[in-house]
Amino acid sequence: MTVWTILGFLVGKAAAIREAACNRASLWTGIVLVLLTGIARNYDQNFVLESPFWLIGPLAFSFFSGSFLYLILIRWFGKYESSDGQRNESRWATFMALFWLTAPIAWLYAIPVERFMDSYQAAQANITLLAIVSVWRVLLMSRVISVLLEVPFPRALGWVLVGACLEVLVVFFLGFFFGGALSQGILRGMSGMRNAPEEDLLGSVLGFVCTSSWVVLILNVIALAVKRSQGAVQPLPNLSPGRVPWPLLGALMVIWVAMAIVPQREQQRFAKHAALMEKAAYADAMAYLTKHRQSDFPPGRRLEPNPYEYRVWRDLPPTVALLTPNTPPWIRQTYLSHLTATLSHRYPSYDSLTNLAVMVMTLEQLPEGRNWLQTNQNALTKQILLVTEDSTNTVENAARSNVFNALARMGMTKTNLSQLSPE
C-alpha cells in the first residue's frame, strides 16, 4: 500500500482499486484515515474535551454506514442481480476497507470557510463542500463496484444510489425523532423563536435532500427492476497480507495535529467562557472576555449566550447590563448584535421587565446605544408590548416606567413611545 495506490484509488483507477481490494493493509490504512477525518471535520468546530467522541465519531458512524451499504450492495444486489443466482461470498472486511479508503475525500470539510466568510456564506460553502464530497463518494463507490463485481457502471451507480438514498432516509428519520438539528429547529419555531439564518438554510436543504432521496430511490428501483443484469456478478476478492504505510500515516497525523493546535486553543477559550455563562457567572465571563481579543475565539461559533437558543433571555440581559463605555468595542458590538438577533424572535421569553429595564438603562450609557436604538426601536417596542401588563405588580410597573424614560432620553420616536406610555 503506497501513497500512489491511495491517490489512484481516490480518482477511480482500476489498477489501484484492484490492488487496494486485495491488500489487507487497506483495512488498517482506511481506519486510520477515518480517524484523521475526525480531526479534519472538527478541529475548528469543537474543543476536543467538550465532546471527545468527535475524534472517533466518524469511525463509529462509518462502521454502521458501511455495513448498511454492504448489506444492500453486496449481500442483496450482489446475490439477486446475478443471472445464475450466484450468492456473492461474504467479504465484509474487503468492502469496509474500500469504503474507509474514501475518507480523504471528506478532508475537504477542513477548509476553514468561517474565517473568511460570514455565518450564512460559510453555511452555503459547507453545503457546497458536502455536495461535492457526497457526489464524489457515490461515483467512486460505483466505480469500485463496477470494477470488482464486473457490472456496468450505470448499473453499479443505480445500486449505490439505492443504498445511499435508503441511508439518508434512515438517518433523517432517526435525527428527526431523536433530537436532530432539524427537529430542534422546528421546536424552536413552534415556540416562537427564529432560527439562525444558517440553520434555516440547513433546514431547507435537509427538506430538499429528503424529498430528492425518495424520488431518486423510487426511480432507481423501477429502473433496476425493468431490466435485470444478464452477467454473473463476481465476488469481492479476499484481503491478502500487506504492509501498512505507517510512515505516511504518521506524517499525516503530525500534519493534522499541527493544523489543529491554534484552532483548538480558540475552541478552548470559547468552552471556558461558555462554562462560565452556564453557571450564570456573568461578571467572571465578562472579565474573561476583556482579557482577550475577538480573534482569540473561533469565528465559526457565536459567543454565549447564543441569541438563537432558548437561554438567551435568561443570560443576555445581565450580560448586556455589565457593558460599560470602557468595555472593549468588540465585546460591545458582539452583544449588541446578539440583542438585535434576539429581538427578531416572535415572542419575548424574559420573565419580567426588571432585567430588561437594567439592560436598557445600560444601553443609554454606551456610545453605540443611541444608534442601536434608532435601528432596533420597532422590534424592541414590539417585544415590550407583547408582555402582559399587570396593574397590581408595582415592581413591573416601575420597570416599565424606567424603560420608557430611558428610551425617551435616547431618542425613541414619539409613535413608539406612545405605545409604551405608562400613563
C-alpha positions as a Python dict, from the first residue, in 0.01 Angstrom:
ca = {
    (1, 'M'): (0, 0, 0),
    (2, 'T'): (158, 326, -116),
    (3, 'V'): (52, 688, -142),
    (4, 'W'): (12, 636, -519),
    (5, 'T'): (-226, 348, -460),
    (6, 'I'): (-438, 565, -231),
    (7, 'L'): (-439, 857, -474),
    (8, 'G'): (-513, 630, -768),
    (9, 'F'): (-799, 471, -573),
    (10, 'L'): (-949, 811, -492),
    (11, 'V'): (-966, 902, -862),
    (12, 'G'): (-1108, 563, -959),
    (13, 'K'): (-816, 399, -1135),
    (14, 'A'): (-898, 33, -1193),
    (15, 'A'): (-548, -96, -1110),
    (16, 'A'): (-542, 93, -780),
    (17, 'I'): (-890, -32, -691),
    (18, 'R'): (-789, -395, -754),
    (19, 'E'): (-467, -353, -558),
    (20, 'A'): (-648, -198, -261),
    (21, 'A'): (-914, -470, -268),
    (22, 'C'): (-651, -745, -237),
    (23, 'N'): (-433, -584, 30),
    (24, 'R'): (-513, -629, 399),
    (25, 'A'): (-317, -310, 467),
    (26, 'S'): (-611, -125, 310),
    (27, 'L'): (-827, -206, 612),
    (28, 'W'): (-591, -57, 870),
    (29, 'T'): (-497, 230, 641),
    (30, 'G'): (-866, 312, 594),
    (31, 'I'): (-933, 303, 968),
    (32, 'V'): (-651, 550, 1038),
    (33, 'L'): (-767, 777, 755),
    (34, 'V'): (-1118, 781, 901),
    (35, 'L'): (-980, 873, 1244),
    (36, 'L'): (-790, 1159, 1082),
    (37, 'T'): (-1117, 1265, 923),
    (38, 'G'): (-1247, 1326, 1275),
    (39, 'I'): (-977, 1592, 1311),
    (40, 'A'): (-1046, 1737, 966),
    (41, 'R'): (-1418, 1771, 1038),
    (42, 'N'): (-1395, 1916, 1388),
    (43, 'Y'): (-1057, 2076, 1455),
    (44, 'D'): (-1202, 2427, 1412),
    (45, 'Q'): (-1560, 2349, 1517),
    (46, 'N'): (-1542, 2198, 1868),
    (47, 'F'): (-1299, 2171, 2157),
    (48, 'V'): (-1181, 1814, 2194),
    (49, 'L'): (-1264, 1798, 2567),
    (50, 'E'): (-1618, 1928, 2508),
    (51, 'S'): (-1706, 1609, 2327),
    (52, 'P'): (-1420, 1361, 2292),
    (53, 'F'): (-1650, 1147, 2077),
    (54, 'W'): (-1583, 1368, 1776),
    (55, 'L'): (-1245, 1202, 1726),
    (56, 'I'): (-1390, 851, 1695),
    (57, 'G'): (-1736, 962, 1582),
    (58, 'P'): (-1664, 930, 1208),
    (59, 'L'): (-1527, 578, 1261),
    (60, 'A'): (-1830, 470, 1464),
    (61, 'F'): (-2076, 622, 1218),
    (62, 'S'): (-1894, 485, 914),
    (63, 'F'): (-1890, 138, 1069),
    (64, 'F'): (-2270, 127, 1065),
    (65, 'S'): (-2298, 324, 742),
    (66, 'G'): (-2056, 98, 557),
    (67, 'S'): (-2211, -218, 700),
    (68, 'F'): (-2555, -99, 589),
    (69, 'L'): (-2427, -34, 236),
    (70, 'Y'): (-2253, -372, 236),
    (71, 'L'): (-2583, -545, 305),
    (72, 'I'): (-2755, -351, 26),
    (73, 'L'): (-2482, -364, -239),
    (74, 'I'): (-2312, -695, -179),
    (75, 'R'): (-2548, -920, 14),
    (76, 'W'): (-2860, -800, -171),
    (77, 'F'): (-2779, -678, -521),
    (78, 'G'): (-2468, -894, -544),
    (79, 'K'): (-2682, -1202, -482),
    (80, 'Y'): (-3007, -1131, -667),
    (81, 'E'): (-2866, -942, -967),
    (82, 'S'): (-2664, -1243, -1080),
    (83, 'S'): (-2822, -1425, -1373),
    (84, 'D'): (-2736, -1767, -1227),
    (85, 'G'): (-2842, -1682, -872),
    (86, 'Q'): (-2483, -1696, -753),
    (87, 'R'): (-2454, -1593, -391),
    (88, 'N'): (-2185, -1332, -350),
    (89, 'E'): (-1941, -1457, -90),
    (90, 'S'): (-1903, -1276, 240),
    (91, 'R'): (-1636, -1007, 203),
    (92, 'W'): (-1734, -754, 469),
    (93, 'A'): (-1372, -670, 556),
    (94, 'T'): (-1286, -611, 190),
    (95, 'F'): (-1584, -384, 140),
    (96, 'M'): (-1517, -186, 459),
    (97, 'A'): (-1152, -142, 366),
    (98, 'L'): (-1255, 12, 34),
    (99, 'F'): (-1531, 216, 195),
    (100, 'W'): (-1295, 356, 458),
    (101, 'L'): (-1032, 439, 196),
    (102, 'T'): (-1271, 705, 64),
    (103, 'A'): (-1220, 901, 390),
    (104, 'P'): (-970, 1156, 249),
    (105, 'I'): (-1245, 1293, 26),
    (106, 'A'): (-1410, 1428, 343),
    (107, 'W'): (-1095, 1626, 423),
    (108, 'L'): (-1246, 1896, 204),
    (109, 'Y'): (-1454, 1980, 512),
    (110, 'A'): (-1133, 2106, 674),
    (111, 'I'): (-1134, 2420, 458),
    (112, 'P'): (-1189, 2694, 722),
    (113, 'V'): (-1456, 2888, 533),
    (114, 'E'): (-1575, 3054, 857),
    (115, 'R'): (-1251, 3252, 871),
    (116, 'F'): (-1318, 3448, 553),
    (117, 'M'): (-1699, 3437, 523),
    (118, 'D'): (-1991, 3539, 741),
    (119, 'S'): (-2201, 3266, 903),
    (120, 'Y'): (-2457, 3242, 622),
    (121, 'Q'): (-2197, 3238, 343),
    (122, 'A'): (-1997, 2981, 539),
    (123, 'A'): (-2307, 2761, 566),
    (124, 'Q'): (-2355, 2788, 189),
    (125, 'A'): (-1992, 2697, 132),
    (126, 'N'): (-2011, 2399, 369),
    (127, 'I'): (-2325, 2273, 195),
    (128, 'T'): (-2141, 2301, -137),
    (129, 'L'): (-1849, 2104, 4),
    (130, 'L'): (-2092, 1843, 136),
    (131, 'A'): (-2246, 1809, -210),
    (132, 'I'): (-1902, 1769, -371),
    (133, 'V'): (-1796, 1506, -116),
    (134, 'S'): (-2125, 1316, -149),
    (135, 'V'): (-2120, 1307, -530),
    (136, 'W'): (-1752, 1210, -535),
    (137, 'R'): (-1810, 923, -291),
    (138, 'V'): (-2115, 794, -479),
    (139, 'L'): (-1928, 796, -810),
    (140, 'L'): (-1617, 640, -655),
    (141, 'M'): (-1807, 357, -483),
    (142, 'S'): (-1997, 296, -807),
    (143, 'R'): (-1665, 271, -987),
    (144, 'V'): (-1535, 29, -721),
    (145, 'I'): (-1844, -193, -754),
    (146, 'S'): (-1825, -181, -1133),
    (147, 'V'): (-1456, -278, -1144),
    (148, 'L'): (-1458, -552, -881),
    (149, 'L'): (-1800, -710, -938),
    (150, 'E'): (-1773, -663, -1316),
    (151, 'V'): (-2108, -495, -1366),
    (152, 'P'): (-2171, -197, -1598),
    (153, 'F'): (-2105, 136, -1433),
    (154, 'P'): (-2462, 271, -1483),
    (155, 'R'): (-2598, -36, -1305),
    (156, 'A'): (-2343, -8, -1025),
    (157, 'L'): (-2440, 357, -991),
    (158, 'G'): (-2804, 255, -956),
    (159, 'W'): (-2717, 11, -679),
    (160, 'V'): (-2514, 271, -490),
    (161, 'L'): (-2786, 536, -526),
    (162, 'V'): (-3046, 296, -384),
    (163, 'G'): (-2822, 227, -83),
    (164, 'A'): (-2732, 593, -36),
    (165, 'C'): (-3095, 709, -56),
    (166, 'L'): (-3208, 447, 193),
    (167, 'E'): (-2931, 550, 429),
    (168, 'V'): (-3020, 919, 400),
    (169, 'L'): (-3385, 844, 478),
    (170, 'V'): (-3295, 629, 780),
    (171, 'V'): (-3060, 896, 918),
    (172, 'F'): (-3319, 1166, 852),
    (173, 'F'): (-3586, 965, 1034),
    (174, 'L'): (-3365, 893, 1335),
    (175, 'G'): (-3241, 1251, 1352),
    (176, 'F'): (-3593, 1392, 1336),
    (177, 'F'): (-3730, 1177, 1617),
    (178, 'F'): (-3423, 1163, 1839),
    (179, 'G'): (-3316, 1525, 1876),
    (180, 'G'): (-3155, 1612, 1545),
    (181, 'A'): (-3082, 1970, 1442),
    (182, 'L'): (-3387, 1978, 1217),
    (183, 'S'): (-3629, 1870, 1489),
    (184, 'Q'): (-3476, 2119, 1733),
    (185, 'G'): (-3518, 2392, 1475),
    (186, 'I'): (-3882, 2301, 1428),
    (187, 'L'): (-3941, 2307, 1803),
    (188, 'R'): (-3780, 2649, 1832),
    (189, 'G'): (-4004, 2775, 1554),
    (190, 'M'): (-4314, 2635, 1723),
    (191, 'S'): (-4220, 2814, 2045),
    (192, 'G'): (-4197, 3150, 1870),
    (193, 'M'): (-3818, 3164, 1829),
    (194, 'R'): (-3646, 3225, 1499),
    (195, 'N'): (-3363, 3000, 1391),
    (196, 'A'): (-3026, 3137, 1290),
    (197, 'P'): (-3013, 3218, 916),
    (198, 'E'): (-2769, 2934, 852),
    (199, 'E'): (-2999, 2694, 1040),
    (200, 'D'): (-3292, 2796, 822),
    (201, 'L'): (-3074, 2731, 517),
    (202, 'L'): (-2973, 2391, 653),
    (203, 'G'): (-3336, 2303, 727),
    (204, 'S'): (-3442, 2386, 372),
    (205, 'V'): (-3153, 2182, 230),
    (206, 'L'): (-3241, 1885, 451),
    (207, 'G'): (-3601, 1902, 332),
    (208, 'F'): (-3483, 1908, -30),
    (209, 'V'): (-3244, 1616, 30),
    (210, 'C'): (-3518, 1409, 195),
    (211, 'T'): (-3763, 1468, -90),
    (212, 'S'): (-3495, 1408, -354),
    (213, 'S'): (-3390, 1083, -185),
    (214, 'W'): (-3743, 947, -215),
    (215, 'V'): (-3761, 1043, -583),
    (216, 'V'): (-3417, 902, -670),
    (217, 'L'): (-3486, 585, -471),
    (218, 'I'): (-3817, 514, -647),
    (219, 'L'): (-3679, 588, -994),
    (220, 'N'): (-3374, 367, -940),
    (221, 'V'): (-3578, 77, -803),
    (222, 'I'): (-3804, 93, -1108),
    (223, 'A'): (-3510, 119, -1349),
    (224, 'L'): (-3326, -174, -1190),
    (225, 'A'): (-3640, -388, -1184),
    (226, 'V'): (-3721, -325, -1550),
    (227, 'K'): (-3401, -481, -1677),
    (228, 'R'): (-3221, -741, -1474),
    (229, 'S'): (-2847, -788, -1512),
    (230, 'Q'): (-2752, -1061, -1757),
    (231, 'G'): (-2393, -1116, -1646),
    (232, 'A'): (-2252, -1306, -1350),
    (233, 'V'): (-2170, -1082, -1054),
    (234, 'Q'): (-1820, -1159, -930),
    (235, 'P'): (-1742, -1180, -557),
    (236, 'L'): (-1516, -929, -390),
    (237, 'P'): (-1157, -1054, -355),
    (238, 'N'): (-1006, -1176, -30),
    (239, 'L'): (-767, -949, 155),
    (240, 'S'): (-409, -1073, 145),
    (241, 'P'): (-127, -970, 381),
    (242, 'G'): (28, -633, 301),
    (243, 'R'): (242, -361, 456),
    (244, 'V'): (60, -71, 619),
    (245, 'P'): (223, 265, 524),
    (246, 'W'): (280, 371, 885),
    (247, 'P'): (537, 643, 798),
    (248, 'L'): (285, 808, 564),
    (249, 'L'): (1, 778, 816),
    (250, 'G'): (223, 908, 1095),
    (251, 'A'): (323, 1208, 885),
    (252, 'L'): (-42, 1282, 810),
    (253, 'M'): (-124, 1259, 1179),
    (254, 'V'): (151, 1509, 1265),
    (255, 'I'): (26, 1750, 996),
    (256, 'W'): (-335, 1737, 1114),
    (257, 'V'): (-242, 1775, 1481),
    (258, 'A'): (-21, 2073, 1396),
    (259, 'M'): (-305, 2232, 1199),
    (260, 'A'): (-542, 2183, 1492),
    (261, 'I'): (-329, 2349, 1762),
    (262, 'V'): (-428, 2714, 1706),
    (263, 'P'): (-799, 2644, 1634),
    (264, 'Q'): (-820, 2419, 1938),
    (265, 'R'): (-682, 2695, 2159),
    (266, 'E'): (-960, 2918, 2026),
    (267, 'Q'): (-1215, 2646, 2096),
    (268, 'Q'): (-1078, 2601, 2447),
    (269, 'R'): (-1131, 2971, 2523),
    (270, 'F'): (-1483, 2951, 2385),
    (271, 'A'): (-1557, 2646, 2601),
    (272, 'K'): (-1422, 2817, 2913),
    (273, 'H'): (-1636, 3124, 2854),
    (274, 'A'): (-1942, 2909, 2778),
    (275, 'A'): (-1890, 2719, 3104),
    (276, 'L'): (-1894, 3046, 3299),
    (277, 'M'): (-2215, 3150, 3126),
    (278, 'E'): (-2368, 2812, 3203),
    (279, 'K'): (-2301, 2874, 3572),
    (280, 'A'): (-2454, 3223, 3542),
    (281, 'A'): (-2117, 3371, 3643),
    (282, 'Y'): (-2177, 3672, 3420),
    (283, 'A'): (-1921, 3903, 3579),
    (284, 'D'): (-1649, 3639, 3557),
    (285, 'A'): (-1746, 3564, 3195),
    (286, 'M'): (-1724, 3933, 3105),
    (287, 'A'): (-1390, 3968, 3281),
    (288, 'Y'): (-1260, 3668, 3088),
    (289, 'L'): (-1362, 3825, 2756),
    (290, 'T'): (-1193, 4155, 2836),
    (291, 'K'): (-860, 3975, 2868),
    (292, 'H'): (-877, 3860, 2507),
    (293, 'R'): (-918, 3986, 2156),
    (294, 'Q'): (-1201, 3882, 1926),
    (295, 'S'): (-951, 3687, 1715),
    (296, 'D'): (-875, 3470, 2019),
    (297, 'F'): (-1213, 3299, 1978),
    (298, 'P'): (-1336, 3073, 1696),
    (299, 'P'): (-1503, 3271, 1415),
    (300, 'G'): (-1748, 2991, 1344),
    (301, 'R'): (-1924, 2998, 1684),
    (302, 'R'): (-2135, 3268, 1845),
    (303, 'L'): (-2023, 3370, 2192),
    (304, 'E'): (-2267, 3264, 2461),
    (305, 'P'): (-2544, 3332, 2510),
    (306, 'N'): (-2635, 3230, 2158),
    (307, 'P'): (-2925, 3458, 2056),
    (308, 'Y'): (-3093, 3170, 1876),
    (309, 'E'): (-3109, 2940, 2178),
    (310, 'Y'): (-3373, 2919, 2450),
    (311, 'R'): (-3148, 3053, 2727),
    (312, 'V'): (-3082, 3387, 2562),
    (313, 'W'): (-3335, 3591, 2765),
    (314, 'R'): (-3200, 3442, 3085),
    (315, 'D'): (-2836, 3522, 3013),
    (316, 'L'): (-2832, 3818, 2774),
    (317, 'P'): (-2991, 4097, 2986),
    (318, 'P'): (-2748, 4055, 3281),
    (319, 'T'): (-2461, 4026, 3033),
    (320, 'V'): (-2551, 4347, 2849),
    (321, 'A'): (-2601, 4514, 3187),
    (322, 'L'): (-2229, 4461, 3254),
    (323, 'L'): (-2121, 4658, 2948),
    (324, 'T'): (-1962, 4999, 3004),
    (325, 'P'): (-1804, 5260, 2777),
    (326, 'N'): (-1467, 5112, 2883),
    (327, 'T'): (-1559, 4759, 2771),
    (328, 'P'): (-1358, 4667, 2459),
    (329, 'P'): (-1555, 4773, 2150),
    (330, 'W'): (-1560, 4424, 2001),
    (331, 'I'): (-1741, 4290, 2308),
    (332, 'R'): (-1998, 4570, 2297),
    (333, 'Q'): (-2056, 4513, 1926),
    (334, 'T'): (-2088, 4138, 1976),
    (335, 'Y'): (-2357, 4162, 2243),
    (336, 'L'): (-2547, 4444, 2075),
    (337, 'S'): (-2556, 4222, 1766),
    (338, 'H'): (-2682, 3937, 1986),
    (339, 'L'): (-2951, 4167, 2122),
    (340, 'T'): (-3059, 4263, 1770),
    (341, 'A'): (-3092, 3896, 1676),
    (342, 'T'): (-3283, 3824, 1999),
    (343, 'L'): (-3542, 4089, 1917),
    (344, 'S'): (-3621, 3907, 1592),
    (345, 'H'): (-3800, 3628, 1784),
    (346, 'R'): (-4176, 3634, 1756),
    (347, 'Y'): (-4243, 3624, 2129),
    (348, 'P'): (-4045, 3755, 2427),
    (349, 'S'): (-3920, 3491, 2667),
    (350, 'Y'): (-3797, 3704, 2955),
    (351, 'D'): (-3968, 3655, 3288),
    (352, 'S'): (-4008, 4022, 3378),
    (353, 'L'): (-3929, 4375, 3270),
    (354, 'T'): (-3694, 4425, 3564),
    (355, 'N'): (-3389, 4279, 3389),
    (356, 'L'): (-3492, 4448, 3068),
    (357, 'A'): (-3500, 4785, 3244),
    (358, 'V'): (-3145, 4740, 3372),
    (359, 'M'): (-3033, 4642, 3023),
    (360, 'V'): (-3199, 4942, 2855),
    (361, 'M'): (-3053, 5185, 3106),
    (362, 'T'): (-2711, 5032, 3037),
    (363, 'L'): (-2762, 5086, 2664),
    (364, 'E'): (-2818, 5453, 2739),
    (365, 'Q'): (-2463, 5478, 2874),
    (366, 'L'): (-2294, 5309, 2577),
    (367, 'P'): (-2151, 5514, 2289),
    (368, 'E'): (-2335, 5289, 2042),
    (369, 'G'): (-2659, 5287, 2241),
    (370, 'R'): (-2840, 5569, 2064),
    (371, 'N'): (-2757, 5442, 1714),
    (372, 'W'): (-2854, 5089, 1814),
    (373, 'L'): (-3191, 5212, 1936),
    (374, 'Q'): (-3261, 5407, 1618),
    (375, 'T'): (-3214, 5086, 1419),
    (376, 'N'): (-3397, 4846, 1650),
    (377, 'Q'): (-3663, 5053, 1827),
    (378, 'N'): (-3958, 4900, 1640),
    (379, 'A'): (-3853, 4545, 1730),
    (380, 'L'): (-3785, 4647, 2090),
    (381, 'T'): (-4125, 4814, 2119),
    (382, 'K'): (-4298, 4503, 1991),
    (383, 'Q'): (-4116, 4281, 2241),
    (384, 'I'): (-4219, 4504, 2533),
    (385, 'L'): (-4580, 4531, 2416),
    (386, 'L'): (-4610, 4153, 2397),
    (387, 'V'): (-4559, 4133, 2773),
    (388, 'T'): (-4893, 4128, 2953),
    (389, 'E'): (-4937, 4428, 3181),
    (390, 'D'): (-5029, 4371, 3543),
    (391, 'S'): (-5164, 4680, 3717),
    (392, 'T'): (-5117, 4516, 4057),
    (393, 'N'): (-4745, 4449, 4013),
    (394, 'T'): (-4574, 4764, 4130),
    (395, 'V'): (-4223, 4632, 4059),
    (396, 'E'): (-4306, 4558, 3696),
    (397, 'N'): (-4483, 4891, 3657),
    (398, 'A'): (-4179, 5071, 3791),
    (399, 'A'): (-3956, 4877, 3550),
    (400, 'R'): (-4184, 4969, 3258),
    (401, 'S'): (-4164, 5335, 3361),
    (402, 'N'): (-3784, 5317, 3380),
    (403, 'V'): (-3769, 5160, 3033),
    (404, 'F'): (-3997, 5431, 2896),
    (405, 'N'): (-3789, 5715, 3044),
    (406, 'A'): (-3458, 5569, 2925),
    (407, 'L'): (-3590, 5517, 2574),
    (408, 'A'): (-3727, 5870, 2566),
    (409, 'R'): (-3387, 6012, 2663),
    (410, 'M'): (-3222, 5801, 2391),
    (411, 'G'): (-3443, 5950, 2124),
    (412, 'M'): (-3710, 5687, 2055),
    (413, 'T'): (-3980, 5815, 1819),
    (414, 'K'): (-4299, 5957, 1964),
    (415, 'T'): (-4503, 5689, 1785),
    (416, 'N'): (-4325, 5409, 1967),
    (417, 'L'): (-4318, 5598, 2295),
    (418, 'S'): (-4694, 5649, 2280),
    (419, 'Q'): (-4739, 5273, 2264),
    (420, 'L'): (-4518, 5225, 2569),
    (421, 'S'): (-4652, 5516, 2769),
    (422, 'P'): (-4700, 5411, 3133),
    (423, 'E'): (-4978, 5668, 3171),
}
